[in-house]
């Protein structure tokens, strides 16, 4: 556990290091010991950074101590509250100074209308109520919302002013609402700290506490609290359509029927170009009756006509999807296939020559063997015929039979030799066919590897080209978007500065 004073901690750790450290370890923040007074620092700053133990001086009931006691009042003052999920998970990043909603956290809109007070004081004094919000730096709003002063009535003053709207609360889990009642001498009568995530919409009697967070006997403030999900400007129609689709469609259909009753078709109404994000403030106010139609058109435009949102068709045009067949039609691949086909043809020609040579060799060997056998047979027949002429007729028939037997034996031997030779030739032929098939298979396998490598290189080249094109397109669109945003920001700033309904400077800056 690390113990630091606020100054030392801000010197030693950056904000990101502080958040990462508090996800793994505990940190204790305490007032600096060298001070001569008992003032307190604002604990909300260190709660936003995820610090677990934030120590204060209990002898000083200032605003910081009131926030501390009010925040921990709703867990029985045991001193332990569970941090939000995104401040505990190591895979989530959180910037306390962010002005945009956190991923996974829905921003809120809070409206507080202070109607009246009851039993604030038994004296005839003037009272007024201040409503402040504490949380992230963007959510913190102080000294801006206060009711009118009600004089000479501390028992049951009626304020009945306009509602105080906290338009965009980025992180409701860390935000607290402070309702404080002051007299005409700006002295605190009572206050109450309310965590925003524990509030409920409706009319509420809020019981007050003193500066030490002790309950006052009867003092209450009657308020109307409204809590809603934050909806950015221009997306009200989308939010209404999603929250209550039937009602939204019925309003649109009712308007269409009214236009038809007057003889006007919706298709006959020309679309009015939107000049900016704010448009014209006065035109918005004067055309309140046209709100359903304009909001529905704006919703359709936001969903389908935003030039910076690419649909599937636009994406396919910007980065066309390549197939294997497309890559096989490229010049490089066709050249490789042609070269490989030449190699295969040369190999087949070589194998055909080997076939012809082996076949010719086998035929010649068989022919020589047959000729030799015929020669031996003829020699044997001549020899036997000479022997028959020399003997008498009584032995000629017997010798003739003996000659036939010898010739048959020689012929049988010759056939067996030829048969063995043909079998050896067939085996040699099969071995050559097997070897040539293996050679052709190896060559084709190498060709397939070369084709795959060529296709991979072509795909990488095409990917680099498409990435470069998309990068250039992204830069161009980003430049256009920044230009439009700057123009829109100037127009909105001008419209806000001319808006008389916004009275204070802080609200204009927000």
C-alpha positions in Angstrom: 0.0 0.0 0.0 1.3 3.4 -0.9 0.7 6.5 1.3 1.0 9.9 -0.2 -0.1 13.4 0.3 -2.0 15.0 -2.6 1.0 17.1 -3.7 3.5 14.3 -3.5 1.2 11.9 -5.3 0.6 14.3 -8.2 4.4 14.9 -8.4 5.4 11.2 -8.4 2.7 9.6 -10.5 1.0 10.6 -13.7 -2.7 10.2 -14.1 -2.5 7.0 -16.1 0.1 5.5 -13.7 -2.2 6.4 -10.8 -5.2 4.7 -12.3 -3.2 1.6 -13.2 -1.6 1.4 -9.7 -5.0 1.7 -8.0 -6.3 -1.3 -10.0 -3.6 -3.5 -8.5 -2.8 -1.9 -5.1 -4.3 0.2 -2.4 -3.4 3.9 -2.0 -4.0 6.1 1.0 -4.3 9.9 0.5 -4.0 12.1 3.6 -3.5 15.8 4.4 0.0 17.1 4.5 1.4 17.2 8.1 3.2 20.5 7.8 0.0 22.6 7.5 -1.0 25.0 10.3 -4.8 24.9 9.6 -7.2 22.0 9.4 -8.6 22.6 6.0 -9.5 19.6 3.7 -8.8 18.9 0.1 -11.6 17.8 -2.2 -11.8 14.0 -2.0 -13.8 13.7 -5.3 -10.6 14.3 -7.3 -8.9 11.2 -5.8 -12.1 9.1 -6.0 -12.1 9.8 -9.7 -8.6 8.5 -9.9 -9.6 5.2 -8.1 -7.8 5.9 -4.8 -9.2 3.6 -2.1 -8.6 5.4 1.2 -8.9 9.2 1.2 -8.3 10.6 4.7 -9.7 13.9 5.9 -9.7 16.1 9.0 -12.9 15.3 10.8 -12.7 18.4 13.0 -13.4 20.7 10.0 -17.0 20.4 8.7 -16.3 22.0 5.4 -17.6 21.1 1.9 -15.1 18.3 1.4 -16.1 16.6 4.7 -19.7 17.0 3.8 -19.1 15.2 0.5 -17.2 12.4 2.3 -19.9 11.8 4.9 -22.7 12.2 2.5 -21.2 9.7 0.0 -20.6 7.0 2.7 -23.9 7.6 4.4 -25.8 5.2 2.2 -23.7 2.1 3.2 -24.2 2.6 6.9 -21.0 4.8 7.2 -18.9 1.6 7.3 -16.4 3.3 5.0 -16.4 0.9 2.1 -18.0 1.3 -1.4 -17.4 -0.8 -4.5 -15.7 1.1 -7.3 -17.4 1.0 -10.7 -16.6 -2.0 -12.9 -14.5 -0.1 -15.5 -12.2 1.2 -12.6 -11.5 -2.3 -11.4 -11.0 -4.2 -14.7 -7.4 -4.2 -16.1 -8.7 -4.3 -19.7 -10.6 -1.1 -19.4 -9.2 2.4 -19.8 -10.7 5.4 -18.1 -9.8 9.1 -18.4 -11.3 11.3 -15.6 -10.8 14.4 -17.8 -12.7 12.9 -20.7 -15.6 14.9 -22.1 -17.1 12.0 -24.0 -19.1 9.1 -22.5 -17.1 6.1 -21.3 -17.5 2.9 -23.2 -20.2 0.7 -21.6 -21.5 3.6 -19.4 -24.6 5.4 -20.4 -24.6 9.2 -19.7 -27.5 10.7 -17.9 -29.5 13.9 -17.8 -30.6 15.2 -14.4 -33.2 17.9 -13.9 -34.0 19.2 -10.4 -36.9 21.7 -9.7 -36.9 23.1 -6.2 -40.6 23.7 -5.4 -40.7 24.6 -1.7 -39.1 24.1 1.7 -40.6 23.0 5.0 -39.5 23.9 8.5 -36.2 25.4 7.4 -36.1 27.9 10.2 -38.4 29.2 12.9 -37.2 32.8 12.3 -38.4 35.2 9.7 -35.4 35.1 7.5 -34.8 35.0 3.8 -33.8 31.6 2.3 -32.6 30.3 -1.1 -31.5 26.9 -2.3 -28.4 26.0 -4.3 -28.1 22.8 -6.3 -24.6 21.6 -7.2 -23.2 18.5 -8.9 -19.8 16.9 -8.0 -18.1 14.2 -10.0 -15.8 14.2 -12.9 -14.3 17.6 -13.9 -16.7 17.7 -16.8 -19.7 16.8 -14.6 -18.8 19.2 -11.7 -21.1 22.3 -11.7 -20.9 24.6 -8.7 -22.4 28.0 -7.8 -24.6 28.2 -10.9 -28.0 26.9 -10.0 -29.8 28.7 -7.2 -33.4 29.7 -6.5 -34.7 33.1 -5.9 -34.5 34.6 -2.4 -37.8 34.2 -0.4 -37.8 36.9 2.3 -39.3 36.7 5.8 -40.4 33.1 5.5 -38.2 30.4 7.0 -41.1 28.0 7.8 -42.5 27.1 4.4 -41.0 29.2 1.6 -42.2 28.5 -1.9 -39.6 28.9 -4.7 -41.4 27.5 -7.8 -38.6 28.4 -10.1 -37.5 26.8 -13.3 -35.8 23.4 -13.2 -32.1 23.2 -12.9 -30.9 20.9 -15.8 -27.6 19.0 -15.7 -27.7 18.3 -19.3 -24.9 15.8 -19.6 -23.6 13.7 -16.8 -20.9 11.5 -18.3 -20.4 9.2 -15.3 -23.4 8.9 -13.0 -21.7 6.3 -10.8 -19.3 8.8 -9.5 -21.5 11.9 -9.5 -23.2 13.3 -6.3 -25.9 15.9 -6.1 -25.7 18.5 -3.3 -28.8 20.5 -2.2 -27.9 23.3 0.2 -30.2 25.9 1.9 -28.7 29.3 2.8 -30.2 32.3 4.6 -30.0 35.9 3.5 -26.6 36.2 5.2 -25.3 33.3 3.1 -25.1 31.1 6.2 -25.7 27.4 5.7 -29.0 26.2 7.2 -29.0 22.6 5.9 -27.6 20.5 3.2 -27.9 17.0 1.7 -25.5 14.9 -0.4 -27.3 12.5 -2.8 -25.4 10.0 -5.0 -26.8 10.3 -8.5 -27.0 6.5 -9.0 -29.4 6.2 -6.0 -31.9 8.9 -7.1 -35.3 8.1 -8.6 -37.5 10.4 -10.7 -40.5 12.0 -9.2 -41.6 14.4 -6.5 -39.4 13.9 -3.4 -39.1 15.4 0.1 -35.4 15.6 0.8 -34.6 15.7 4.5 -31.7 18.0 5.3 -28.5 17.6 7.4 -26.4 20.1 9.2 -22.8 20.9 8.4 -21.7 17.9 10.5 -24.1 15.7 8.4 -26.4 15.2 11.4 -30.2 15.0 10.6 -32.2 18.2 11.2 -35.5 17.6 13.0 -38.1 18.7 10.4 -36.3 20.6 7.7 -37.0 19.2 4.2 -36.9 20.5 0.6 -39.7 19.5 -1.8 -38.3 18.8 -5.3 -39.2 17.3 -8.6 -36.4 15.2 -9.9 -36.3 13.9 -13.5 -33.6 11.4 -14.6 -33.3 10.5 -18.2 -30.7 9.0 -20.5 -28.6 11.6 -22.2 -29.5 12.1 -25.9 -27.3 14.3 -28.1 -28.8 17.2 -30.0 -30.3 16.0 -33.3 -31.0 12.5 -32.1 -34.2 13.0 -30.3 -36.3 11.5 -33.0 -34.1 8.3 -33.0 -34.4 8.1 -29.2 -38.2 8.5 -29.3 -38.5 6.0 -32.1 -36.5 3.4 -30.1 -38.2 4.1 -26.8 -41.7 4.0 -28.1 -41.9 2.9 -31.7 -45.7 2.6 -31.9 -46.3 6.1 -30.6 -43.6 7.6 -32.9 -45.1 5.8 -36.0 -48.6 6.8 -35.0 -47.6 10.5 -34.8 -45.9 10.3 -38.2 -49.0 8.6 -39.7 -51.3 11.1 -38.1 -49.3 13.9 -39.6 -49.3 12.2 -43.0 -53.0 11.9 -42.9 -53.4 15.5 -42.0 -51.2 16.5 -44.9 -53.2 14.3 -47.3 -56.4 15.9 -46.0 -55.0 19.2 -47.0 -54.1 17.8 -50.4 -50.4 17.7 -49.8 -48.3 14.5 -50.4 -45.2 13.9 -48.4 -43.3 13.2 -51.6 -44.1 16.7 -52.9 -42.3 18.4 -50.0 -38.8 19.3 -51.0 -36.0 18.4 -48.6 -34.5 21.5 -47.0 -30.7 21.3 -46.7 -29.3 21.4 -43.2 -26.8 24.2 -43.0 -25.1 23.1 -39.8 -25.4 21.1 -36.6 -27.3 23.8 -34.8 -29.0 25.1 -37.9 -31.0 28.2 -37.1 -32.1 28.4 -33.5 -35.0 30.6 -34.3 -36.1 28.4 -37.2 -36.2 25.5 -34.7 -38.4 27.4 -32.3 -40.7 28.7 -34.9 -41.2 25.3 -36.5 -42.1 23.4 -33.4 -45.2 22.0 -35.1 -43.0 20.5 -37.8 -40.9 18.6 -35.3 -42.1 15.0 -35.9 -41.5 15.3 -39.6 -38.1 16.9 -39.3 -37.0 14.6 -36.6 -38.0 11.6 -38.6 -36.2 12.9 -41.7 -33.2 13.7 -39.5 -33.3 10.2 -38.1 -33.5 8.7 -41.6 -30.6 11.0 -42.7 -28.6 10.1 -39.7 -29.1 6.4 -40.3 -28.7 6.2 -44.0 -27.5 9.5 -45.6 -24.4 10.4 -43.6 -21.6 10.9 -46.1 -19.0 9.8 -43.5 -20.7 6.5 -42.7 -19.9 3.9 -45.4 -22.5 1.2 -46.2 -21.7 -2.3 -47.4 -22.0 -1.2 -51.0 -19.7 1.8 -50.5 -17.1 -0.4 -48.7 -17.2 -3.0 -51.5 -16.6 -0.2 -54.1 -13.7 1.4 -52.1 -12.1 -2.0 -51.3 -13.5 -4.6 -53.8 -13.4 -8.1 -52.5 -10.9 -10.2 -54.4 -11.4 -13.9 -55.2 -9.0 -16.6 -56.2 -10.5 -16.5 -59.7 -9.7 -12.7 -60.0 -6.1 -13.3 -58.9 -5.7 -16.1 -61.4 -6.6 -13.7 -64.2 -3.7 -11.4 -63.5 -0.8 -11.2 -65.9 1.8 -12.4 -63.5 -0.1 -15.6 -62.6 -0.9 -16.4 -66.3 2.7 -16.0 -67.2 3.7 -18.4 -64.4 1.1 -20.9 -65.5 2.3 -20.7 -69.1 5.9 -21.3 -68.0 4.8 -24.2 -65.9 2.8 -25.7 -68.8 6.0 -25.5 -71.0 7.9 -27.4 -68.3 5.2 -30.1 -68.1 5.1 -30.4 -71.9 8.9 -30.8 -72.0 8.8 -33.4 -69.3 6.1 -35.3 -71.1 8.1 -35.1 -74.3 11.2 -36.4 -72.5 9.2 -39.3 -71.0 7.6 -40.1 -74.4 11.2 -40.4 -75.9 12.1 -42.7 -73.0 9.0 -44.8 -73.7 9.9 -45.1 -77.3 13.5 -45.9 -76.7 12.6 -48.6 -74.1 9.9 -50.1 -76.4 12.4 -50.1 -79.3 15.0 -51.8 -77.1 12.5 -54.4 -75.9 11.3 -55.1 -79.5 14.8 -55.5 -80.8 15.8 -57.8 -78.0 12.7 -60.0 -78.6 13.3 -60.1 -82.3 16.9 -61.2 -81.8 15.8 -63.9 -79.4 13.1 -65.2 -81.8 15.5 -65.1 -84.7 18.1 -67.0 -82.7 15.5 -69.6 -81.7 14.4 -70.0 -85.3 18.0 -70.5 -86.3 18.6 -73.1 -83.7 15.3 -74.9 -84.7 16.3 -74.9 -88.4 19.8 -76.2 -87.6 18.3 -79.0 -85.5 15.8 -80.0 -88.3 18.6 -80.1 -90.9 20.8 -82.2 -88.7 18.0 -84.7 -88.0 17.0 -84.9 -91.7 20.6 -85.8 -92.6 20.6 -88.5 -89.9 17.3 -90.0 -91.2 18.8 -90.3 -94.8 21.8 -92.3 -93.5 19.7 -94.9 -91.6 17.5 -97.6 -93.1 13.8 -97.4 -93.6 13.0 -99.5 -90.6 14.5 -96.9 -88.3 13.4 -93.8 -90.1 9.9 -93.8 -88.6 11.2 -94.1 -85.1 13.9 -91.5 -85.7 11.3 -89.2 -87.2 9.2 -89.4 -84.0 12.4 -88.7 -82.0 13.0 -85.6 -84.1 9.5 -84.3 -83.5 10.0 -84.7 -79.8 13.3 -82.8 -79.8 11.8 -80.0 -81.9 8.8 -79.7 -79.5 11.1 -79.6 -76.5 13.2 -76.9 -78.2 10.1 -74.9 -79.1 8.8 -75.2 -75.6 12.2 -74.0 -74.2 12.2 -71.1 -76.6 8.6 -70.0 -75.6 9.5 -70.1 -71.9 12.6 -68.0 -72.5 10.5 -65.5 -74.5 7.9 -65.4 -71.8 10.4 -64.7 -69.1 12.0 -62.0 -71.3 8.5 -60.4 -71.8 7.8 -60.5 -68.1 11.2 -58.8 -67.4 10.4 -56.2 -70.0 6.9 -55.6 -68.4 8.5 -55.2 -65.0 11.1 -52.8 -66.4 8.3 -50.9 -68.2 6.2 -50.6 -65.0 9.2 -49.4 -63.0 9.8 -46.7 -65.6 6.2 -45.6 -65.6 6.2 -45.4 -61.8 9.4 -43.4 -61.8 8.1 -41.0 -64.5 4.7 -40.6 -62.6 6.6 -39.7 -59.4 8.7 -37.3 -61.3 5.7 -35.6 -62.8 3.9 -35.5 -59.4 6.9 -33.8 -57.9 7.1 -31.2 -60.7 3.3 -30.5 -60.4 3.6 -30.2 -56.6 6.4 -27.7 -57.0 4.2 -25.9 -59.5 1.3 -25.7 -57.0 3.6 -24.3 -54.4 4.8 -21.7 -56.8 1.3 -20.8 -57.7 0.3 -20.5 -54.1 3.3 -18.3 -53.4 2.5 -16.1 -56.4 -1.1 -15.8 -55.3 0.0 -14.8 -51.8 2.3 -12.1 -53.2 -0.4 -10.8 -55.5 -2.8 -10.7 -52.6 -0.3 -8.9 -50.4 0.4 -6.4 -53.2 -3.4 -5.8 -53.7 -3.9 -5.4 -50.0 -1.1 -2.8 -49.8 -2.7 -0.9 -52.7 -6.1 -1.0 -51.1 -4.7 0.0 -47.7 -2.9 2.9 -49.3 -6.1 3.9 -51.1 -8.2 3.6 -48.0 -5.6 5.6 -46.0 -5.6 8.4 -48.6 -9.4 8.3 -48.6 -9.5 8.3 -44.8 -7.1 11.3 -44.6 -9.2 13.2 -47.1 -12.4 12.5 -45.4 -10.9 13.2 -42.0 -9.7 16.6 -43.3 -13.1 17.3 -44.7 -14.7 16.2 -41.5 -12.4 18.4 -39.4 -13.2 21.3 -41.7 -16.9 20.7 -41.3 -16.5 20.3 -37.6 -14.6 23.5 -37.3 -17.3 25.2 -39.4 -20.1 23.6 -37.4 -18.3 24.6 -34.1 -18.1 28.2 -35.2 -21.7 28.2 -36.3 -22.8 26.6 -33.0 -20.7 29.0 -31.0 -22.2 31.9 -32.8 -25.7 30.5 -32.3 -25.1 29.9 -28.6 -23.7 33.3 -28.1 -26.8 34.8 -29.7 -29.1 32.6 -27.7 -30.7 34.7 -25.1 -32.1 31.7 -23.2 -28.6 30.8 -21.9 -27.8 33.4 -19.3 -24.5 32.5 -17.7 -21.1 32.1 -19.2 -20.3 28.7 -17.8 -23.3 27.2 -19.5 -22.2 28.7 -22.8 -18.8 27.2 -22.4 -20.2 23.8 -21.7 
